[in-house]
């Protein structure tokens, strides 16, 4: 495969991955980097969220690692939401 075609395919794969990230994790802004990804939470992290381990920004070297990190953050965010709804603190 020639270099130009390889670059086009890699760019198409990045765009597909970014689309999946936007759909799966809409509360985050996702940006590809030359060697990995950065996702930034669209809302400010409150003190309660930070205490629960929620991060404002996540950087990972691979798409797979980013998906794993965002999935873990989604669980933490849901825990904070449940805590807030039940009126109990952490």
Secondary structure, DSSP 4 states (H G I P E B T S, - for coil): --HHHHHHHHHHHHHHHHHHHHHH-TTEEEEEETTEEEEEESSPPPHHHHHTT--SEEEESSHHHHHHHHHHHHHHHHHHHHHHHHT---
